[in-house]
Amino acid sequence: MARPPRRRRRRRRRRRGQELLTTSQAAALAGISHTHLRNLTSEGVIPVQYRGSHRRIRRSDVQTWLAGRQRDDAGGAPAAD
């Protein structure tokens, strides 16, 4: 008896900014510890998606957070002595 043809899984293509990162990957991109990044996601500062119990963060959300942080730093906040 012949087997039915196998169905191929379609891999979803994501745009560059839509790429999902693990907390470790996102932390490396942002230059912060993964613990600090998890805290930021828990506080709602950086949006997070869950895949089961695993957190996934969009690359574009990390880049947006970084841009906002650089803007705040350049805003002339007085340096602590």
PyMOL Python script that loads the backbone (N, CA, C, O; Angstrom):
from pymol import cmd

cmd.read_pdbstr("""\
ATOM      1  N   MET A   1       0.832  -1.176   0.000  1.00  0.00           N
ATOM      2  CA  MET A   1       0.000   0.000   0.000  1.00  0.00           C
ATOM      3  C   MET A   1       0.886   1.253   0.000  1.00  0.00           C
ATOM      4  O   MET A   1       1.836   1.352   0.778  1.00  0.00           O
ATOM      5  N   ALA A   2       0.573   2.175  -0.855  1.00  0.00           N
ATOM      6  CA  ALA A   2       1.383   3.398  -0.975  1.00  0.00           C
ATOM      7  C   ALA A   2       1.036   4.380   0.136  1.00  0.00           C
ATOM      8  O   ALA A   2      -0.120   4.536   0.529  1.00  0.00           O
ATOM      9  N   ARG A   3       2.074   5.028   0.618  1.00  0.00           N
ATOM     10  CA  ARG A   3       1.875   6.049   1.643  1.00  0.00           C
ATOM     11  C   ARG A   3       1.399   7.349   1.017  1.00  0.00           C
ATOM     12  O   ARG A   3       1.791   7.676  -0.103  1.00  0.00           O
ATOM     13  N   PRO A   4       0.561   8.090   1.721  1.00  0.00           N
ATOM     14  CA  PRO A   4       0.173   9.407   1.201  1.00  0.00           C
ATOM     15  C   PRO A   4       1.383  10.348   1.285  1.00  0.00           C
ATOM     16  O   PRO A   4       2.230  10.187   2.163  1.00  0.00           O
ATOM     17  N   PRO A   5       1.466  11.314   0.388  1.00  0.00           N
ATOM     18  CA  PRO A   5       2.617  12.232   0.426  1.00  0.00           C
ATOM     19  C   PRO A   5       2.653  13.012   1.737  1.00  0.00           C
ATOM     20  O   PRO A   5       1.621  13.381   2.298  1.00  0.00           O
ATOM     21  N   ARG A   6       3.860  13.245   2.198  1.00  0.00           N
ATOM     22  CA  ARG A   6       4.048  13.997   3.438  1.00  0.00           C
ATOM     23  C   ARG A   6       3.783  15.465   3.222  1.00  0.00           C
ATOM     24  O   ARG A   6       4.157  16.034   2.197  1.00  0.00           O
ATOM     25  N   ARG A   7       3.140  16.068   4.185  1.00  0.00           N
ATOM     26  CA  ARG A   7       2.922  17.518   4.109  1.00  0.00           C
ATOM     27  C   ARG A   7       4.151  18.227   4.628  1.00  0.00           C
ATOM     28  O   ARG A   7       4.719  17.848   5.652  1.00  0.00           O
ATOM     29  N   ARG A   8       4.546  19.234   3.930  1.00  0.00           N
ATOM     30  CA  ARG A   8       5.679  20.025   4.372  1.00  0.00           C
ATOM     31  C   ARG A   8       5.190  21.138   5.284  1.00  0.00           C
ATOM     32  O   ARG A   8       4.166  21.772   5.030  1.00  0.00           O
ATOM     33  N   ARG A   9       5.927  21.354   6.325  1.00  0.00           N
ATOM     34  CA  ARG A   9       5.588  22.479   7.201  1.00  0.00           C
ATOM     35  C   ARG A   9       6.026  23.756   6.538  1.00  0.00           C
ATOM     36  O   ARG A   9       7.120  23.850   5.983  1.00  0.00           O
ATOM     37  N   ARG A  10       5.163  24.726   6.605  1.00  0.00           N
ATOM     38  CA  ARG A  10       5.520  26.033   6.060  1.00  0.00           C
ATOM     39  C   ARG A  10       6.183  26.843   7.148  1.00  0.00           C
ATOM     40  O   ARG A  10       5.650  26.995   8.247  1.00  0.00           O
ATOM     41  N   ARG A  11       7.314  27.344   6.838  1.00  0.00           N
ATOM     42  CA  ARG A  11       8.014  28.192   7.789  1.00  0.00           C
ATOM     43  C   ARG A  11       7.562  29.618   7.562  1.00  0.00           C
ATOM     44  O   ARG A  11       7.620  30.134   6.446  1.00  0.00           O
ATOM     45  N   ARG A  12       7.112  30.247   8.632  1.00  0.00           N
ATOM     46  CA  ARG A  12       6.673  31.639   8.513  1.00  0.00           C
ATOM     47  C   ARG A  12       7.875  32.539   8.349  1.00  0.00           C
ATOM     48  O   ARG A  12       8.854  32.437   9.089  1.00  0.00           O
ATOM     49  N   ARG A  13       7.792  33.399   7.395  1.00  0.00           N
ATOM     50  CA  ARG A  13       8.855  34.371   7.203  1.00  0.00           C
ATOM     51  C   ARG A  13       8.518  35.611   8.005  1.00  0.00           C
ATOM     52  O   ARG A  13       7.403  36.129   7.942  1.00  0.00           O
ATOM     53  N   ARG A  14       9.476  36.067   8.743  1.00  0.00           N
ATOM     54  CA  ARG A  14       9.285  37.266   9.545  1.00  0.00           C
ATOM     55  C   ARG A  14      10.137  38.377   8.972  1.00  0.00           C
ATOM     56  O   ARG A  14      11.248  38.166   8.486  1.00  0.00           O
ATOM     57  N   ARG A  15       9.575  39.557   9.049  1.00  0.00           N
ATOM     58  CA  ARG A  15      10.388  40.707   8.665  1.00  0.00           C
ATOM     59  C   ARG A  15      11.481  40.873   9.702  1.00  0.00           C
ATOM     60  O   ARG A  15      11.353  40.383  10.824  1.00  0.00           O
ATOM     61  N   ARG A  16      12.536  41.549   9.344  1.00  0.00           N
ATOM     62  CA  ARG A  16      13.714  41.686  10.220  1.00  0.00           C
ATOM     63  C   ARG A  16      13.334  42.157  11.627  1.00  0.00           C
ATOM     64  O   ARG A  16      13.803  41.582  12.609  1.00  0.00           O
ATOM     65  N   GLY A  17      12.513  43.168  11.740  1.00  0.00           N
ATOM     66  CA  GLY A  17      12.130  43.694  13.049  1.00  0.00           C
ATOM     67  C   GLY A  17      11.185  42.790  13.804  1.00  0.00           C
ATOM     68  O   GLY A  17      11.034  42.930  15.017  1.00  0.00           O
ATOM     69  N   GLN A  18      10.543  41.861  13.107  1.00  0.00           N
ATOM     70  CA  GLN A  18       9.575  40.968  13.742  1.00  0.00           C
ATOM     71  C   GLN A  18      10.233  39.700  14.284  1.00  0.00           C
ATOM     72  O   GLN A  18       9.556  38.845  14.855  1.00  0.00           O
ATOM     73  N   GLU A  19      11.532  39.578  14.108  1.00  0.00           N
ATOM     74  CA  GLU A  19      12.245  38.399  14.567  1.00  0.00           C
ATOM     75  C   GLU A  19      12.107  38.273  16.083  1.00  0.00           C
ATOM     76  O   GLU A  19      12.317  39.241  16.814  1.00  0.00           O
ATOM     77  N   LEU A  20      11.755  37.082  16.547  1.00  0.00           N
ATOM     78  CA  LEU A  20      11.600  36.844  17.977  1.00  0.00           C
ATOM     79  C   LEU A  20      12.920  36.356  18.563  1.00  0.00           C
ATOM     80  O   LEU A  20      13.572  35.468  18.014  1.00  0.00           O
ATOM     81  N   LEU A  21      13.297  36.952  19.687  1.00  0.00           N
ATOM     82  CA  LEU A  21      14.549  36.618  20.351  1.00  0.00           C
ATOM     83  C   LEU A  21      14.279  36.008  21.715  1.00  0.00           C
ATOM     84  O   LEU A  21      13.247  36.274  22.330  1.00  0.00           O
ATOM     85  N   THR A  22      15.205  35.196  22.183  1.00  0.00           N
ATOM     86  CA  THR A  22      15.134  34.714  23.566  1.00  0.00           C
ATOM     87  C   THR A  22      15.567  35.861  24.469  1.00  0.00           C
ATOM     88  O   THR A  22      16.070  36.877  23.991  1.00  0.00           O
ATOM     89  N   THR A  23      15.372  35.700  25.769  1.00  0.00           N
ATOM     90  CA  THR A  23      15.793  36.755  26.689  1.00  0.00           C
ATOM     91  C   THR A  23      17.302  36.954  26.636  1.00  0.00           C
ATOM     92  O   THR A  23      17.776  38.086  26.730  1.00  0.00           O
ATOM     93  N   SER A  24      18.052  35.889  26.490  1.00  0.00           N
ATOM     94  CA  SER A  24      19.517  36.012  26.420  1.00  0.00           C
ATOM     95  C   SER A  24      19.949  36.740  25.155  1.00  0.00           C
ATOM     96  O   SER A  24      20.846  37.582  25.200  1.00  0.00           O
ATOM     97  N   GLN A  25      19.316  36.421  24.019  1.00  0.00           N
ATOM     98  CA  GLN A  25      19.645  37.098  22.763  1.00  0.00           C
ATOM     99  C   GLN A  25      19.287  38.573  22.827  1.00  0.00           C
ATOM    100  O   GLN A  25      20.063  39.423  22.393  1.00  0.00           O
ATOM    101  N   ALA A  26      18.112  38.879  23.368  1.00  0.00           N
ATOM    102  CA  ALA A  26      17.670  40.270  23.464  1.00  0.00           C
ATOM    103  C   ALA A  26      18.561  41.059  24.421  1.00  0.00           C
ATOM    104  O   ALA A  26      18.872  42.223  24.169  1.00  0.00           O
ATOM    105  N   ALA A  27      18.967  40.423  25.517  1.00  0.00           N
ATOM    106  CA  ALA A  27      19.849  41.087  26.476  1.00  0.00           C
ATOM    107  C   ALA A  27      21.206  41.387  25.841  1.00  0.00           C
ATOM    108  O   ALA A  27      21.772  42.459  26.056  1.00  0.00           O
ATOM    109  N   ALA A  28      21.723  40.449  25.069  1.00  0.00           N
ATOM    110  CA  ALA A  28      23.004  40.669  24.388  1.00  0.00           C
ATOM    111  C   ALA A  28      22.887  41.821  23.396  1.00  0.00           C
ATOM    112  O   ALA A  28      23.797  42.643  23.290  1.00  0.00           O
ATOM    113  N   LEU A  29      21.781  41.885  22.676  1.00  0.00           N
ATOM    114  CA  LEU A  29      21.546  42.972  21.722  1.00  0.00           C
ATOM    115  C   LEU A  29      21.489  44.323  22.438  1.00  0.00           C
ATOM    116  O   LEU A  29      22.008  45.319  21.935  1.00  0.00           O
ATOM    117  N   ALA A  30      20.859  44.350  23.608  1.00  0.00           N
ATOM    118  CA  ALA A  30      20.697  45.599  24.365  1.00  0.00           C
ATOM    119  C   ALA A  30      21.920  45.934  25.213  1.00  0.00           C
ATOM    120  O   ALA A  30      22.060  47.064  25.681  1.00  0.00           O
ATOM    121  N   GLY A  31      22.802  44.961  25.413  1.00  0.00           N
ATOM    122  CA  GLY A  31      23.980  45.199  26.238  1.00  0.00           C
ATOM    123  C   GLY A  31      23.669  45.236  27.725  1.00  0.00           C
ATOM    124  O   GLY A  31      24.317  45.959  28.481  1.00  0.00           O
ATOM    125  N   ILE A  32      22.675  44.455  28.146  1.00  0.00           N
ATOM    126  CA  ILE A  32      22.286  44.395  29.559  1.00  0.00           C
ATOM    127  C   ILE A  32      22.219  42.921  29.975  1.00  0.00           C
ATOM    128  O   ILE A  32      22.271  42.030  29.127  1.00  0.00           O
ATOM    129  N   SER A  33      22.105  42.676  31.262  1.00  0.00           N
ATOM    130  CA  SER A  33      22.000  41.289  31.733  1.00  0.00           C
ATOM    131  C   SER A  33      20.611  40.741  31.413  1.00  0.00           C
ATOM    132  O   SER A  33      19.641  41.491  31.302  1.00  0.00           O
ATOM    133  N   HIS A  34      20.536  39.420  31.266  1.00  0.00           N
ATOM    134  CA  HIS A  34      19.221  38.838  30.962  1.00  0.00           C
ATOM    135  C   HIS A  34      18.277  38.953  32.148  1.00  0.00           C
ATOM    136  O   HIS A  34      17.059  38.963  31.968  1.00  0.00           O
ATOM    137  N   THR A  35      18.821  39.040  33.359  1.00  0.00           N
ATOM    138  CA  THR A  35      17.972  39.246  34.544  1.00  0.00           C
ATOM    139  C   THR A  35      17.308  40.617  34.486  1.00  0.00           C
ATOM    140  O   THR A  35      16.114  40.740  34.758  1.00  0.00           O
ATOM    141  N   HIS A  36      18.076  41.650  34.134  1.00  0.00           N
ATOM    142  CA  HIS A  36      17.517  43.004  34.015  1.00  0.00           C
ATOM    143  C   HIS A  36      16.467  43.042  32.899  1.00  0.00           C
ATOM    144  O   HIS A  36      15.428  43.688  33.038  1.00  0.00           O
ATOM    145  N   LEU A  37      16.744  42.351  31.805  1.00  0.00           N
ATOM    146  CA  LEU A  37      15.776  42.317  30.704  1.00  0.00           C
ATOM    147  C   LEU A  37      14.487  41.639  31.144  1.00  0.00           C
ATOM    148  O   LEU A  37      13.399  42.116  30.820  1.00  0.00           O
ATOM    149  N   ARG A  38      14.589  40.534  31.876  1.00  0.00           N
ATOM    150  CA  ARG A  38      13.376  39.865  32.381  1.00  0.00           C
ATOM    151  C   ARG A  38      12.599  40.796  33.290  1.00  0.00           C
ATOM    152  O   ARG A  38      11.370  40.824  33.243  1.00  0.00           O
ATOM    153  N   ASN A  39      13.306  41.564  34.123  1.00  0.00           N
ATOM    154  CA  ASN A  39      12.621  42.530  34.991  1.00  0.00           C
ATOM    155  C   ASN A  39      11.897  43.587  34.160  1.00  0.00           C
ATOM    156  O   ASN A  39      10.771  43.965  34.483  1.00  0.00           O
ATOM    157  N   LEU A  40      12.534  44.062  33.097  1.00  0.00           N
ATOM    158  CA  LEU A  40      11.891  45.061  32.222  1.00  0.00           C
ATOM    159  C   LEU A  40      10.641  44.498  31.565  1.00  0.00           C
ATOM    160  O   LEU A  40       9.652  45.213  31.407  1.00  0.00           O
ATOM    161  N   THR A  41      10.669  43.227  31.180  1.00  0.00           N
ATOM    162  CA  THR A  41       9.478  42.625  30.567  1.00  0.00           C
ATOM    163  C   THR A  41       8.381  42.424  31.612  1.00  0.00           C
ATOM    164  O   THR A  41       7.199  42.595  31.314  1.00  0.00           O
ATOM    165  N   SER A  42       8.765  42.063  32.825  1.00  0.00           N
ATOM    166  CA  SER A  42       7.775  41.873  33.900  1.00  0.00           C
ATOM    167  C   SER A  42       7.101  43.192  34.268  1.00  0.00           C
ATOM    168  O   SER A  42       5.922  43.218  34.621  1.00  0.00           O
ATOM    169  N   GLU A  43       7.857  44.285  34.183  1.00  0.00           N
ATOM    170  CA  GLU A  43       7.322  45.615  34.500  1.00  0.00           C
ATOM    171  C   GLU A  43       6.534  46.207  33.337  1.00  0.00           C
ATOM    172  O   GLU A  43       5.880  47.237  33.496  1.00  0.00           O
ATOM    173  N   GLY A  44       6.588  45.574  32.179  1.00  0.00           N
ATOM    174  CA  GLY A  44       5.860  46.065  31.009  1.00  0.00           C
ATOM    175  C   GLY A  44       6.604  47.129  30.228  1.00  0.00           C
ATOM    176  O   GLY A  44       6.030  47.752  29.335  1.00  0.00           O
ATOM    177  N   VAL A  45       7.871  47.350  30.546  1.00  0.00           N
ATOM    178  CA  VAL A  45       8.666  48.350  29.835  1.00  0.00           C
ATOM    179  C   VAL A  45       8.957  47.875  28.409  1.00  0.00           C
ATOM    180  O   VAL A  45       8.901  48.659  27.461  1.00  0.00           O
ATOM    181  N   ILE A  46       9.265  46.597  28.269  1.00  0.00           N
ATOM    182  CA  ILE A  46       9.485  45.979  26.959  1.00  0.00           C
ATOM    183  C   ILE A  46       8.417  44.904  26.778  1.00  0.00           C
ATOM    184  O   ILE A  46       8.281  44.023  27.628  1.00  0.00           O
ATOM    185  N   PRO A  47       7.657  44.963  25.683  1.00  0.00           N
ATOM    186  CA  PRO A  47       6.620  43.947  25.454  1.00  0.00           C
ATOM    187  C   PRO A  47       7.227  42.557  25.287  1.00  0.00           C
ATOM    188  O   PRO A  47       8.333  42.404  24.769  1.00  0.00           O
ATOM    189  N   VAL A  48       6.492  41.564  25.730  1.00  0.00           N
ATOM    190  CA  VAL A  48       6.974  40.182  25.655  1.00  0.00           C
ATOM    191  C   VAL A  48       5.845  39.284  25.165  1.00  0.00           C
ATOM    192  O   VAL A  48       4.667  39.539  25.417  1.00  0.00           O
ATOM    193  N   GLN A  49       6.234  38.229  24.460  1.00  0.00           N
ATOM    194  CA  GLN A  49       5.284  37.195  24.046  1.00  0.00           C
ATOM    195  C   GLN A  49       5.736  35.902  24.701  1.00  0.00           C
ATOM    196  O   GLN A  49       6.933  35.667  24.867  1.00  0.00           O
ATOM    197  N   TYR A  50       4.789  35.074  25.068  1.00  0.00           N
ATOM    198  CA  TYR A  50       5.132  33.803  25.690  1.00  0.00           C
ATOM    199  C   TYR A  50       4.886  32.665  24.716  1.00  0.00           C
ATOM    200  O   TYR A  50       3.856  32.618  24.043  1.00  0.00           O
ATOM    201  N   ARG A  51       5.830  31.763  24.649  1.00  0.00           N
ATOM    202  CA  ARG A  51       5.701  30.511  23.908  1.00  0.00           C
ATOM    203  C   ARG A  51       5.778  29.415  24.969  1.00  0.00           C
ATOM    204  O   ARG A  51       6.858  28.951  25.334  1.00  0.00           O
ATOM    205  N   GLY A  52       4.608  29.018  25.451  1.00  0.00           N
ATOM    206  CA  GLY A  52       4.590  28.142  26.617  1.00  0.00           C
ATOM    207  C   GLY A  52       5.027  28.973  27.809  1.00  0.00           C
ATOM    208  O   GLY A  52       4.417  29.997  28.115  1.00  0.00           O
ATOM    209  N   SER A  53       6.076  28.535  28.478  1.00  0.00           N
ATOM    210  CA  SER A  53       6.592  29.309  29.623  1.00  0.00           C
ATOM    211  C   SER A  53       7.809  30.141  29.223  1.00  0.00           C
ATOM    212  O   SER A  53       8.405  30.806  30.070  1.00  0.00           O
ATOM    213  N   HIS A  54       8.180  30.113  27.949  1.00  0.00           N
ATOM    214  CA  HIS A  54       9.367  30.816  27.478  1.00  0.00           C
ATOM    215  C   HIS A  54       9.013  32.201  26.942  1.00  0.00           C
ATOM    216  O   HIS A  54       8.059  32.359  26.181  1.00  0.00           O
ATOM    217  N   ARG A  55       9.783  33.184  27.346  1.00  0.00           N
ATOM    218  CA  ARG A  55       9.565  34.554  26.881  1.00  0.00           C
ATOM    219  C   ARG A  55      10.260  34.756  25.546  1.00  0.00           C
ATOM    220  O   ARG A  55      11.371  34.274  25.325  1.00  0.00           O
ATOM    221  N   ARG A  56       9.585  35.477  24.661  1.00  0.00           N
ATOM    222  CA  ARG A  56      10.172  35.863  23.383  1.00  0.00           C
ATOM    223  C   ARG A  56       9.931  37.348  23.188  1.00  0.00           C
ATOM    224  O   ARG A  56       8.839  37.856  23.440  1.00  0.00           O
ATOM    225  N   ILE A  57      10.966  38.031  22.737  1.00  0.00           N
ATOM    226  CA  ILE A  57      10.928  39.489  22.594  1.00  0.00           C
ATOM    227  C   ILE A  57      11.243  39.837  21.155  1.00  0.00           C
ATOM    228  O   ILE A  57      12.189  39.306  20.573  1.00  0.00           O
ATOM    229  N   ARG A  58      10.450  40.731  20.577  1.00  0.00           N
ATOM    230  CA  ARG A  58      10.710  41.147  19.197  1.00  0.00           C
ATOM    231  C   ARG A  58      11.947  42.033  19.140  1.00  0.00           C
ATOM    232  O   ARG A  58      12.153  42.897  19.992  1.00  0.00           O
ATOM    233  N   ARG A  59      12.758  41.802  18.126  1.00  0.00           N
ATOM    234  CA  ARG A  59      13.973  42.601  17.921  1.00  0.00           C
ATOM    235  C   ARG A  59      13.627  44.089  17.849  1.00  0.00           C
ATOM    236  O   ARG A  59      14.332  44.925  18.415  1.00  0.00           O
ATOM    237  N   SER A  60      12.543  44.411  17.152  1.00  0.00           N
ATOM    238  CA  SER A  60      12.163  45.818  16.985  1.00  0.00           C
ATOM    239  C   SER A  60      11.810  46.461  18.329  1.00  0.00           C
ATOM    240  O   SER A  60      12.062  47.652  18.515  1.00  0.00           O
ATOM    241  N   ASP A  61      11.232  45.702  19.274  1.00  0.00           N
ATOM    242  CA  ASP A  61      10.901  46.253  20.585  1.00  0.00           C
ATOM    243  C   ASP A  61      12.167  46.577  21.387  1.00  0.00           C
ATOM    244  O   ASP A  61      12.214  47.576  22.106  1.00  0.00           O
ATOM    245  N   VAL A  62      13.187  45.730  21.257  1.00  0.00           N
ATOM    246  CA  VAL A  62      14.456  45.997  21.937  1.00  0.00           C
ATOM    247  C   VAL A  62      15.110  47.240  21.335  1.00  0.00           C
ATOM    248  O   VAL A  62      15.619  48.094  22.061  1.00  0.00           O
ATOM    249  N   GLN A  63      15.093  47.336  20.010  1.00  0.00           N
ATOM    250  CA  GLN A  63      15.703  48.487  19.346  1.00  0.00           C
ATOM    251  C   GLN A  63      14.958  49.782  19.680  1.00  0.00           C
ATOM    252  O   GLN A  63      15.586  50.829  19.837  1.00  0.00           O
ATOM    253  N   THR A  64      13.640  49.723  19.790  1.00  0.00           N
ATOM    254  CA  THR A  64      12.845  50.891  20.173  1.00  0.00           C
ATOM    255  C   THR A  64      13.184  51.319  21.597  1.00  0.00           C
ATOM    256  O   THR A  64      13.343  52.509  21.871  1.00  0.00           O
ATOM    257  N   TRP A  65      13.295  50.347  22.503  1.00  0.00           N
ATOM    258  CA  TRP A  65      13.656  50.652  23.887  1.00  0.00           C
ATOM    259  C   TRP A  65      15.042  51.287  23.955  1.00  0.00           C
ATOM    260  O   TRP A  65      15.253  52.254  24.687  1.00  0.00           O
ATOM    261  N   LEU A  66      15.989  50.737  23.185  1.00  0.00           N
ATOM    262  CA  LEU A  66      17.341  51.299  23.160  1.00  0.00           C
ATOM    263  C   LEU A  66      17.347  52.729  22.638  1.00  0.00           C
ATOM    264  O   LEU A  66      18.033  53.588  23.191  1.00  0.00           O
ATOM    265  N   ALA A  67      16.585  52.991  21.576  1.00  0.00           N
ATOM    266  CA  ALA A  67      16.525  54.335  20.995  1.00  0.00           C
ATOM    267  C   ALA A  67      15.944  55.322  22.013  1.00  0.00           C
ATOM    268  O   ALA A  67      16.432  56.445  22.134  1.00  0.00           O
ATOM    269  N   GLY A  68      14.919  54.914  22.735  1.00  0.00           N
ATOM    270  CA  GLY A  68      14.325  55.773  23.757  1.00  0.00           C
ATOM    271  C   GLY A  68      15.282  56.033  24.901  1.00  0.00           C
ATOM    272  O   GLY A  68      15.317  57.133  25.452  1.00  0.00           O
ATOM    273  N   ARG A  69      16.048  55.038  25.252  1.00  0.00           N
ATOM    274  CA  ARG A  69      17.023  55.187  26.331  1.00  0.00           C
ATOM    275  C   ARG A  69      18.151  56.131  25.921  1.00  0.00           C
ATOM    276  O   ARG A  69      18.612  56.940  26.728  1.00  0.00           O
ATOM    277  N   GLN A  70      18.595  56.029  24.670  1.00  0.00           N
ATOM    278  CA  GLN A  70      19.644  56.925  24.175  1.00  0.00           C
ATOM    279  C   GLN A  70      19.123  58.358  24.100  1.00  0.00           C
ATOM    280  O   GLN A  70      19.851  59.309  24.386  1.00  0.00           O
ATOM    281  N   ARG A  71      17.856  58.501  23.713  1.00  0.00           N
ATOM    282  CA  ARG A  71      17.240  59.822  23.634  1.00  0.00           C
ATOM    283  C   ARG A  71      17.162  60.441  25.023  1.00  0.00           C
ATOM    284  O   ARG A  71      17.413  61.636  25.187  1.00  0.00           O
ATOM    285  N   ASP A  72      16.816  59.632  26.028  1.00  0.00           N
ATOM    286  CA  ASP A  72      16.747  60.121  27.412  1.00  0.00           C
ATOM    287  C   ASP A  72      18.130  60.534  27.902  1.00  0.00           C
ATOM    288  O   ASP A  72      18.277  61.553  28.578  1.00  0.00           O
ATOM    289  N   ASP A  73      19.140  59.743  27.561  1.00  0.00           N
ATOM    290  CA  ASP A  73      20.513  60.057  27.976  1.00  0.00           C
ATOM    291  C   ASP A  73      20.998  61.344  27.323  1.00  0.00           C
ATOM    292  O   ASP A  73      21.704  62.128  27.956  1.00  0.00           O
ATOM    293  N   ALA A  74      20.633  61.570  26.074  1.00  0.00           N
ATOM    294  CA  ALA A  74      21.070  62.752  25.343  1.00  0.00           C
ATOM    295  C   ALA A  74      20.237  63.977  25.731  1.00  0.00           C
ATOM    296  O   ALA A  74      20.589  65.099  25.366  1.00  0.00           O
ATOM    297  N   GLY A  75      19.153  63.780  26.456  1.00  0.00           N
ATOM    298  CA  GLY A  75      18.257  64.865  26.820  1.00  0.00           C
ATOM    299  C   GLY A  75      18.830  65.835  27.824  1.00  0.00           C
ATOM    300  O   GLY A  75      18.185  66.831  28.155  1.00  0.00           O
ATOM    301  N   GLY A  76      20.016  65.573  28.314  1.00  0.00           N
ATOM    302  CA  GLY A  76      20.648  66.523  29.215  1.00  0.00           C
ATOM    303  C   GLY A  76      20.312  66.302  30.679  1.00  0.00           C
ATOM    304  O   GLY A  76      20.348  67.240  31.476  1.00  0.00           O
ATOM    305  N   ALA A  77      19.991  65.086  31.032  1.00  0.00           N
ATOM    306  CA  ALA A  77      19.735  64.809  32.439  1.00  0.00           C
ATOM    307  C   ALA A  77      21.020  65.066  33.210  1.00  0.00           C
ATOM    308  O   ALA A  77      22.088  64.630  32.783  1.00  0.00           O
ATOM    309  N   PRO A  78      20.938  65.769  34.344  1.00  0.00           N
ATOM    310  CA  PRO A  78      22.146  66.080  35.096  1.00  0.00           C
ATOM    311  C   PRO A  78      22.832  64.808  35.594  1.00  0.00           C
ATOM    312  O   PRO A  78      22.181  63.878  36.072  1.00  0.00           O
ATOM    313  N   ALA A  79      24.130  64.789  35.475  1.00  0.00           N
ATOM    314  CA  ALA A  79      24.904  63.626  35.930  1.00  0.00           C
ATOM    315  C   ALA A  79      25.034  63.673  37.444  1.00  0.00           C
ATOM    316  O   ALA A  79      25.204  64.744  38.028  1.00  0.00           O
ATOM    317  N   ALA A  80      24.955  62.528  38.065  1.00  0.00           N
ATOM    318  CA  ALA A  80      25.112  62.442  39.519  1.00  0.00           C
ATOM    319  C   ALA A  80      26.587  62.541  39.862  1.00  0.00           C
ATOM    320  O   ALA A  80      27.426  61.900  39.229  1.00  0.00           O
ATOM    321  N   ASP A  81      26.892  63.336  40.851  1.00  0.00           N
ATOM    322  CA  ASP A  81      28.289  63.484  41.274  1.00  0.00           C
ATOM    323  C   ASP A  81      28.655  62.466  42.320  1.00  0.00           C
ATOM    324  O   ASP A  81      29.793  62.446  42.790  1.00  0.00           O
TER     325      ASP A  81
END
""", "prot")
cmd.dss("prot")
cmd.show_as("cartoon", "prot")
cmd.util.cbc("prot")
cmd.orient("prot")
